Amino acid sequence: MRGVYCVTGLSENSRSVRIYESEAAARDILDLYVPYQTGGRKVYLMANWFIYGLPSDMRTIQKLKLKEARPNPNFQKTYPVKQDMCIGLISEALRGAFSSPEMEKLNIESAEKLFPGAKEQLHIAIAKYGAGLKIAYSSSEFNLIEQRLSEATESYRPFCARK
């Protein structure tokens, strides 16, 4: 699934917007969000995108009167499948480093076989983003964890882009 994912705010004031290439792709990911409808935050599905936030967040988005735009090739970056796999495997290994040693080991071994140097990239990401990830995981705040994991991809995205 390709799409745009944006998280703003922290903890009780967070909101997520996810935009996908199709309505089916947007519906497929909802299962991750529906169980977390707490603290007044709800999932609002709108065709190929949804917002997970407070009713006031949805009203703010509706006031924008968004219109579909034609794709602009200057701002579109599509990663080949190989690069997506590289980013995905290292990301899952990073997730595992803070939640499941088995998941970390399995993913980084696969990544290293396909993309030599991936293990080093994982260690760089942990060194640079580990403190923030540790705090996020200890808070058990889903959106904060996702935000920190997303930030950490910046350290290994250039590595994967060269593959």
N, CA, C and O of each residue as an XYZ file, in Angstrom:
652
protein
N       0.836     -1.185      0.000
C       0.000      0.000      0.000
C       0.874      1.240      0.000
O       1.728      1.404      0.871
N       0.667      2.087     -0.949
C       1.376      3.348     -0.972
C       0.452      4.428     -0.463
O      -0.758      4.386     -0.684
N       1.033      5.397      0.219
C       0.213      6.488      0.698
C       1.020      7.509      1.456
O       2.245      7.423      1.550
N       0.314      8.469      1.989
C       0.900      9.537      2.782
C       0.401      9.374      4.203
O      -0.784      9.127      4.429
N       1.296      9.511      5.153
C       0.967      9.328      6.558
C       1.502     10.533      7.310
O       2.689     10.847      7.228
N       0.640     11.196      8.031
C       1.044     12.385      8.778
C       0.485     12.295     10.191
O      -0.709     12.061     10.378
N       1.344     12.481     11.177
C       0.920     12.507     12.577
C       1.318     13.858     13.136
O       2.455     14.302     12.976
N       0.362     14.511     13.797
C       0.672     15.776     14.457
C       0.224     15.699     15.904
O      -0.688     14.946     16.246
N       0.864     16.475     16.735
C       0.517     16.493     18.147
C       1.099     15.288     18.861
O       1.592     14.357     18.225
N       1.042     15.309     20.166
C       1.552     14.213     20.970
C       0.495     13.740     21.954
O      -0.412     14.491     22.316
N       0.616     12.508     22.375
C      -0.240     11.885     23.395
C      -1.715     12.184     23.193
O      -2.277     11.856     22.149
N      -2.348     12.805     24.185
C      -3.799     12.998     24.130
C      -4.236     14.011     23.086
O      -5.432     14.137     22.824
N      -3.308     14.732     22.486
C      -3.654     15.738     21.496
C      -3.215     15.325     20.097
O      -3.056     16.186     19.231
N      -3.017     14.046     19.857
C      -2.508     13.619     18.554
C      -3.626     13.380     17.557
O      -4.776     13.130     17.917
N      -3.251     13.466     16.311
C      -4.154     13.136     15.224
C      -3.328     12.563     14.085
O      -2.165     12.931     13.916
N      -3.912     11.672     13.309
C      -3.231     11.054     12.168
C      -4.090     11.231     10.939
O      -5.313     11.103     10.995
N      -3.445     11.525      9.834
C      -4.120     11.565      8.545
C      -3.369     10.610      7.636
O      -2.145     10.674      7.523
N      -4.114      9.722      6.991
C      -3.510      8.761      6.063
C      -4.259      8.845      4.745
O      -5.487      8.773      4.707
N      -3.505      8.999      3.669
C      -4.083      9.108      2.330
C      -3.485      7.991      1.483
O      -2.270      7.798      1.469
N      -4.349      7.254      0.774
C      -3.905      6.110     -0.012
C      -4.290      6.251     -1.472
O      -5.084      7.112     -1.851
N      -3.698      5.372     -2.286
C      -3.985      5.399     -3.725
C      -5.411      4.943     -4.044
O      -5.953      5.289     -5.094
N      -6.010      4.180     -3.156
C      -7.356      3.680     -3.435
C      -8.186      3.621     -2.162
O      -7.657      3.636     -1.050
N      -9.491      3.555     -2.350
C     -10.401      3.418     -1.207
C     -10.176      2.086     -0.509
O     -10.226      2.013      0.719
N      -9.927      1.027     -1.283
C      -9.711     -0.302     -0.695
C      -8.486     -0.298      0.213
O      -8.513     -0.899      1.287
N      -7.419      0.367     -0.202
C      -6.202      0.421      0.615
C      -6.468      1.167      1.916
O      -5.970      0.766      2.967
N      -7.236      2.231      1.862
C      -7.568      2.991      3.081
C      -8.377      2.127      4.038
O      -8.137      2.146      5.245
N      -9.336      1.367      3.506
C     -10.157      0.501      4.364
C      -9.332     -0.623      4.979
O      -9.576     -1.020      6.119
N      -8.348     -1.144      4.225
C      -7.530     -2.265      4.713
C      -6.753     -1.919      5.976
O      -6.554     -2.789      6.824
N      -6.315     -0.693      6.125
C      -5.465     -0.308      7.256
C      -6.285      0.092      8.489
O      -5.731      0.236      9.578
N      -7.576      0.268      8.327
C      -8.422      0.726      9.435
C      -8.368     -0.179     10.655
O      -8.512      0.289     11.784
N      -8.162     -1.475     10.434
C      -8.120     -2.411     11.563
C      -7.085     -2.024     12.612
O      -7.244     -2.346     13.790
N      -6.029     -1.336     12.192
C      -5.008     -0.906     13.146
C      -5.487      0.251     14.023
O      -4.978      0.444     15.128
N      -6.449      1.009     13.543
C      -6.871      2.213     14.247
C      -8.157      2.054     15.045
O      -8.311      2.668     16.101
N      -9.080      1.237     14.549
C     -10.386      1.105     15.196
C     -10.276      0.738     16.682
O     -11.014      1.303     17.488
N      -9.379     -0.191     17.082
C      -9.291     -0.526     18.515
C      -8.800      0.630     19.388
O      -8.985      0.611     20.604
N      -8.174      1.634     18.770
C      -7.605      2.739     19.540
C      -8.520      3.958     19.599
O      -8.058      5.061     19.893
N      -9.799      3.779     19.326
C     -10.733      4.900     19.393
C     -11.027      5.200     20.862
O     -12.040      4.771     21.413
N     -10.119      5.944     21.475
C     -10.229      6.264     22.893
C     -10.026      7.759     23.110
O      -9.539      8.461     22.224
N     -10.398      8.237     24.279
C     -10.173      9.633     24.628
C     -10.873     10.603     23.704
O     -10.430     11.740     23.542
N     -11.970     10.163     23.093
C     -12.701     11.035     22.176
C     -12.218     10.957     20.746
O     -12.876     11.479     19.847
N     -11.070     10.310     20.510
C     -10.555     10.188     19.140
C     -11.306      9.083     18.415
O     -11.568      8.017     18.971
N     -11.644      9.358     17.176
C     -12.364      8.403     16.342
C     -11.713      8.355     14.963
O     -10.906      9.213     14.607
N     -12.083      7.334     14.201
C     -11.633      7.200     12.822
C     -12.735      7.722     11.916
O     -13.885      7.293     12.013
N     -12.381      8.645     11.039
C     -13.314      9.209     10.063
C     -12.811      8.838      8.674
O     -11.827      9.405      8.198
N     -13.482      7.884      8.020
C     -13.089      7.422      6.689
C     -13.753      8.282      5.629
O     -14.967      8.484      5.642
N     -12.940      8.787      4.709
C     -13.443      9.643      3.636
C     -12.821      9.165      2.323
O     -11.733      9.618      1.967
N     -13.472      8.275      1.606
C     -12.987      7.729      0.329
C     -11.612      7.081      0.521
O     -11.492      6.092      1.243
N     -10.576      7.629     -0.119
C      -9.253      6.997     -0.058
C      -8.376      7.537      1.061
O      -7.165      7.320      1.046
N      -8.948      8.226      2.017
C      -8.165      8.746      3.140
C      -8.993      8.695      4.409
O     -10.218      8.576      4.368
N      -8.305      8.787      5.532
C      -9.020      8.888      6.795
C      -8.217      9.714      7.771
O      -7.004      9.883      7.645
N      -8.937     10.219      8.744
C      -8.306     10.942      9.844
C      -8.670     10.211     11.129
O      -9.808      9.782     11.320
N      -7.698     10.083     11.990
C      -7.909      9.519     13.319
C      -7.639     10.671     14.279
O      -6.497     11.092     14.463
N      -8.700     11.167     14.878
C      -8.540     12.305     15.778
C      -9.835     12.657     16.463
O     -10.782     11.871     16.495
N      -9.856     13.849     17.006
C     -11.034     14.351     17.706
C     -12.048     14.892     16.703
O     -11.679     15.211     15.573
N     -13.316     15.001     17.092
C     -14.310     15.584     16.184
C     -13.898     16.978     15.694
O     -14.184     17.347     14.555
N     -13.232     17.741     16.551
C     -12.791     19.077     16.135
C     -11.740     18.993     15.022
O     -11.677     19.875     14.166
N     -10.917     17.942     15.027
C      -9.936     17.754     13.954
C     -10.652     17.517     12.625
O     -10.265     18.068     11.595
N     -11.696     16.693     12.659
C     -12.451     16.414     11.435
C     -13.136     17.677     10.932
O     -13.148     17.938      9.729
N     -13.707     18.466     11.845
C     -14.356     19.715     11.425
C     -13.345     20.663     10.782
O     -13.659     21.339      9.802
N     -12.151     20.710     11.327
C     -11.107     21.570     10.757
C     -10.759     21.130      9.347
O     -10.610     21.968      8.458
N     -10.628     19.833      9.130
C     -10.327     19.310      7.790
C     -11.462     19.624      6.827
O     -11.221     20.010      5.684
N     -12.710     19.458      7.289
C     -13.858     19.729      6.417
C     -13.928     21.204      6.020
O     -14.339     21.527      4.905
N     -13.533     22.089      6.915
C     -13.546     23.523      6.608
C     -12.558     23.881      5.505
O     -12.716     24.905      4.840
N     -11.551     23.055      5.306
C     -10.549     23.340      4.274
C     -11.107     23.212      2.863
O     -10.532     23.756      1.921
N     -12.220     22.499      2.706
C     -12.846     22.260      1.405
C     -11.809     21.773      0.393
O     -11.596     22.379     -0.658
N     -11.183     20.673      0.746
C     -10.122     20.106     -0.092
C     -10.659     19.680     -1.450
O     -11.780     19.181     -1.560
N      -9.855     19.879     -2.475
C     -10.204     19.469     -3.832
C      -9.116     18.537     -4.344
O      -7.942     18.684     -4.006
N      -9.525     17.586     -5.157
C      -8.555     16.671     -5.735
C      -7.636     17.447     -6.673
O      -8.088     18.276     -7.462
N      -6.358     17.168     -6.574
C      -5.382     17.843     -7.423
C      -4.787     16.864     -8.424
O      -4.738     15.658     -8.182
N      -4.340     17.396     -9.540
C      -3.634     16.555    -10.508
C      -2.249     16.245     -9.936
O      -1.640     17.097     -9.287
N      -1.761     15.054    -10.169
C      -0.427     14.712     -9.661
C       0.631     15.664    -10.209
O       0.603     16.026    -11.385
N       1.548     16.058     -9.362
C       2.651     16.917     -9.751
C       3.922     16.084     -9.697
O       4.368     15.724     -8.608
N       4.520     15.765    -10.849
C       5.699     14.889    -10.843
C       6.882     15.475    -10.074
O       7.767     14.728     -9.658
N       6.916     16.778     -9.877
C       8.014     17.386     -9.119
C       7.981     16.993     -7.652
O       9.017     17.019     -6.988
N       6.813     16.629     -7.131
C       6.679     16.314     -5.716
C       6.385     14.853     -5.452
O       6.263     14.444     -4.298
N       6.270     14.065     -6.500
C       5.976     12.651     -6.314
C       7.261     11.850     -6.272
O       8.095     11.950     -7.172
N       7.416     11.077     -5.252
C       8.589     10.205     -5.129
C       8.067      8.800     -4.947
O       7.471      8.480     -3.918
N       8.285      7.968     -5.932
C       7.866      6.579     -5.843
C       9.109      5.726     -5.692
O      10.031      5.803     -6.504
N       9.131      4.919     -4.659
C      10.272      4.048     -4.438
C      10.042      2.723     -5.136
O       8.957      2.151     -5.037
N      11.056      2.221     -5.848
C      10.924      0.886     -6.427
C      10.709     -0.137     -5.315
O      11.013      0.118     -4.150
N      10.182     -1.289     -5.694
C       9.864     -2.333     -4.726
C      11.091     -2.700     -3.892
O      10.973     -2.920     -2.687
N      12.256     -2.766     -4.513
C      13.473     -3.137     -3.796
C      13.765     -2.142     -2.669
O      14.124     -2.549     -1.564
N      13.614     -0.858     -2.938
C      13.853      0.158     -1.922
C      12.786      0.102     -0.835
O      13.086      0.289      0.344
N      11.551     -0.152     -1.226
C      10.471     -0.316     -0.241
C      10.781     -1.478      0.693
O      10.571     -1.382      1.902
N      11.280     -2.574      0.132
C      11.618     -3.742      0.947
C      12.740     -3.417      1.919
O      12.693     -3.812      3.084
N      13.739     -2.706      1.447
C      14.867     -2.333      2.296
C      14.381     -1.485      3.476
O      14.697     -1.775      4.630
N      13.622     -0.451      3.178
C      13.096      0.429      4.227
C      12.202     -0.364      5.177
O      12.292     -0.207      6.394
N      11.341     -1.214      4.623
C      10.417     -1.993      5.443
C      11.119     -2.962      6.379
O      10.762     -3.058      7.553
N      12.111     -3.682      5.872
C      12.823     -4.657      6.708
C      13.608     -3.974      7.827
O      13.587     -4.432      8.970
N      14.296     -2.885      7.502
C      15.048     -2.184      8.543
C      14.076     -1.561      9.546
O      14.336     -1.570     10.750
N      12.972     -1.026      9.061
C      11.972     -0.436      9.963
C      11.409     -1.473     10.921
O      11.257     -1.201     12.112
N      11.101     -2.657     10.412
C      10.562     -3.704     11.276
C      11.617     -4.210     12.252
O      11.295     -4.563     13.386
N      12.880     -4.246     11.816
C      13.957     -4.619     12.738
C      14.089     -3.567     13.835
O      14.299     -3.901     15.001
N      13.968     -2.305     13.459
C      14.037     -1.221     14.443
C      12.876     -1.322     15.431
O      13.062     -1.158     16.636
N      11.694     -1.590     14.919
C      10.520     -1.790     15.787
C      10.797     -2.935     16.763
O      10.513     -2.836     17.957
N      11.354     -4.015     16.233
C      11.654     -5.174     17.060
C      12.714     -4.900     18.118
O      12.698     -5.510     19.187
N      13.631     -3.990     17.828
C      14.679     -3.652     18.803
C      14.088     -3.123     20.099
O      14.722     -3.194     21.151
N      12.869     -2.589     20.023
C      12.229     -2.013     21.208
C      10.997     -2.788     21.665
O      10.397     -2.463     22.690
N      10.618     -3.827     20.892
C       9.408     -4.554     21.280
C       9.558     -6.070     21.243
O       8.890     -6.771     22.003
N      10.426     -6.591     20.368
C      10.518     -8.042     20.207
C      11.875     -8.421     19.620
O      12.100     -8.229     18.425
N      12.781     -8.954     20.438
C      14.102     -9.338     19.929
C      14.032    -10.340     18.765
O      14.871    -10.301     17.864
N      13.040    -11.231     18.783
C      12.892    -12.196     17.692
C      12.574    -11.478     16.380
O      13.120    -11.814     15.329
N      11.684    -10.487     16.454
C      11.322     -9.730     15.260
C      12.528     -8.945     14.737
O      12.751     -8.863     13.529
N      13.295     -8.372     15.656
C      14.492     -7.635     15.250
C      15.455     -8.562     14.520
O      15.927     -8.238     13.431
N      15.743     -9.702     15.112
C      16.706    -10.657     14.550
C      16.255    -11.156     13.179
O      17.038    -11.143     12.230
N      15.024    -11.586     13.069
C      14.494    -12.117     11.816
C      14.573    -11.079     10.701
O      15.038    -11.381      9.602
N      14.120     -9.858     10.982
C      14.092     -8.827      9.949
C      15.470     -8.327      9.566
O      15.727     -8.083      8.387
N      16.363     -8.167     10.530
C      17.686     -7.644     10.182
C      18.508     -8.708      9.458
O      19.326     -8.370      8.602
N      18.308     -9.984      9.784
C      19.002    -11.045      9.045
C      18.537    -11.067      7.591
O      19.353    -11.195      6.678
N      17.235    -10.943      7.377
C      16.709    -10.899      6.007
C      17.224     -9.671      5.276
O      17.630     -9.751      4.117
N      17.203     -8.536      5.960
C      17.664     -7.282      5.339
C      19.137     -7.370      4.968
O      19.536     -6.936      3.888
N      19.938     -7.927      5.858
C      21.388     -8.015      5.610
C      21.688     -8.924      4.419
O      22.603     -8.643      3.645
N      20.926    -10.009      4.264
C      21.128    -10.905      3.114
C      20.815    -10.193      1.805
O      21.547    -10.325      0.824
N      19.732     -9.448      1.799
C      19.309     -8.763      0.573
C      20.053     -7.447      0.346
O      20.317     -7.060     -0.793
N      20.385     -6.768      1.436
C      20.990     -5.436      1.362
C      22.177     -5.362      2.310
O      22.050     -4.850      3.423
N      23.331     -5.869      1.881
C      24.505     -5.834      2.755
C      24.763     -4.423      3.292
O      24.778     -3.445      2.544
N      24.962     -4.348      4.589
C      25.137     -3.057      5.253
C      23.904     -2.633      6.032
O      23.942     -1.639      6.758
N      22.807     -3.374      5.891
C      21.559     -3.032      6.582
C      21.726     -3.077      8.101
O      21.166     -2.248      8.817
N      22.500     -4.050      8.585
C      22.704     -4.181     10.029
C      23.381     -2.923     10.590
O      23.022     -2.436     11.662
N      24.349     -2.418      9.855
C      25.020     -1.180     10.282
C      24.035     -0.013     10.301
O      24.085      0.834     11.193
N      23.141      0.027      9.312
C      22.135      1.095      9.254
C      21.182      1.017     10.456
O      20.767      2.043     10.996
N      20.845     -0.204     10.864
C      20.000     -0.394     12.038
C      20.701      0.163     13.279
O      20.084      0.862     14.082
N      21.986     -0.146     13.432
C      22.742      0.331     14.595
C      22.847      1.862     14.603
O      22.784      2.493     15.658
N      23.006      2.443     13.420
C      23.054      3.910     13.320
C      21.715      4.505     13.756
O      21.677      5.481     14.505
N      20.622      3.911     13.285
C      19.284      4.408     13.641
C      19.033      4.283     15.141
O      18.465      5.186     15.755
N      19.453      3.170     15.730
C      19.268      2.977     17.174
C      20.088      4.004     17.949
O      19.610      4.577     18.927
N      21.330      4.236     17.505
C      22.179      5.214     18.195
C      21.594      6.616     18.119
O      21.640      7.370     19.091
N      21.050      6.958     16.968
C      20.556      8.324     16.760
C      19.149      8.544     17.324
O      18.862      9.608     17.873
N      18.274      7.545     17.192
C      16.866      7.712     17.557
C      16.424      6.834     18.721
O      15.263      6.883     19.125
N      17.333      6.034     19.262
C      16.975      5.074     20.302
C      16.370      5.681     21.552
O      15.413      5.135     22.101
N      16.914      6.811     22.018
C      16.382      7.420     23.249
C      14.916      7.821     23.070
O      14.087      7.567     23.944
N      14.606      8.443     21.942
C      13.217      8.837     21.670
C      12.299      7.647     21.492
O      11.150      7.670     21.933
N      12.806      6.598     20.840
C      12.010      5.384     20.664
C      11.764      4.681     21.989
O      10.672      4.166     22.228
N      12.769      4.658     22.847
C      12.613      4.021     24.159
C      11.515      4.725     24.962
O      10.686      4.069     25.593
N      11.516      6.044     24.936
C      10.481      6.827     25.633
C       9.107      6.541     25.020
O       8.129      6.341     25.740
N       9.044      6.523     23.689
C       7.765      6.261     23.014
C       7.219      4.891     23.367
O       6.033      4.753     23.665
N       8.079      3.868     23.337
C       7.619      2.515     23.665
C       7.226      2.396     25.134
O       6.295      1.660     25.461
N       7.910      3.097     26.011
C       7.535      3.013     27.431
C       6.201      3.712     27.690
O       5.510      3.392     28.657
N       5.842      4.659     26.835
C       4.552      5.343     26.995
C       3.395      4.505     26.448
O       2.236      4.749     26.784
N       3.708      3.524     25.612
C       2.708      2.684     24.933
C       1.735      3.501     24.089
O       0.641      3.028     23.783
N       2.110      4.702     23.712
C       1.274      5.582     22.884
C       1.520      5.249     21.415
O       2.570      5.584     20.868
N       0.552      4.589     20.777
C       0.674      4.098     19.407
C       1.148      5.187     18.447
O       2.095      4.967     17.692
N       0.518      6.342     18.461
C       0.881      7.398     17.514
C       2.273      7.942     17.761
O       2.985      8.261     16.808
N       2.675      8.054     19.004
C       4.014      8.533     19.317
C       5.062      7.528     18.834
O       6.101      7.919     18.302
N       4.794      6.256     19.017
C       5.708      5.206     18.533
C       5.852      5.319     17.016
O       6.967      5.315     16.493
N       4.735      5.417     16.319
C       4.765      5.516     14.858
C       5.501      6.769     14.400
O       6.236      6.742     13.413
N       5.300      7.861     15.123
C       5.979      9.112     14.799
C       7.491      8.947     14.921
O       8.229      9.358     14.026
N       7.954      8.361     16.003
C       9.389      8.184     16.230
C       9.989      7.203     15.224
O      11.102      7.414     14.743
N       9.263      6.133     14.906
C       9.751      5.188     13.900
C       9.860      5.864     12.533
O      10.820      5.637     11.797
N       8.888      6.680     12.204
C       8.912      7.412     10.939
C      10.104      8.358     10.873
O      10.771      8.447      9.842
N      10.373      9.057     11.958
C      11.528      9.956     11.998
C      12.829      9.184     11.783
O      13.739      9.665     11.107
N      12.909      7.998     12.354
C      14.136      7.203     12.277
C      14.439      6.732     10.860
O      15.599      6.460     10.549
N      13.444      6.626      9.996
C      13.703      6.192      8.617
C      14.628      7.163      7.893
O      15.287      6.790      6.922
N      14.678      8.399      8.360
C      15.555      9.385      7.727
C      17.010      8.948      7.760
O      17.783      9.320      6.877
N      17.399      8.165      8.765
C      18.799      7.752      8.862
C      19.169      6.663      7.849
O      20.322      6.595      7.424
N      18.220      5.816      7.455
C      18.559      4.742      6.520
C      17.876      4.854      5.161
O      18.133      4.034      4.279
N      17.028      5.830      4.975
C      16.385      6.032      3.668
C      17.425      6.264      2.560
O      17.286      5.682      1.484
N      18.462      7.092      2.779
C      19.471      7.269      1.709
C      20.205      5.964      1.373
O      20.506      5.706      0.208
N      20.490      5.148      2.383
C      21.110      3.849      2.159
C      20.228      3.005      1.245
O      20.710      2.432      0.268
N      18.942      2.930      1.560
C      18.009      2.110      0.765
C      17.814      2.692     -0.634
O      17.605      1.943     -1.589
N      17.879      3.988     -0.765
C      17.706      4.618     -2.080
C      18.843      4.244     -3.034
O      18.666      4.251     -4.253
N      19.997      3.920     -2.478
C      21.139      3.532     -3.319
C      21.070      2.071     -3.747
O      21.879      1.635     -4.567
N      20.138      1.316     -3.217
C      20.058     -0.130     -3.513
C      19.266     -0.398     -4.763
O      19.102     -1.554     -5.153
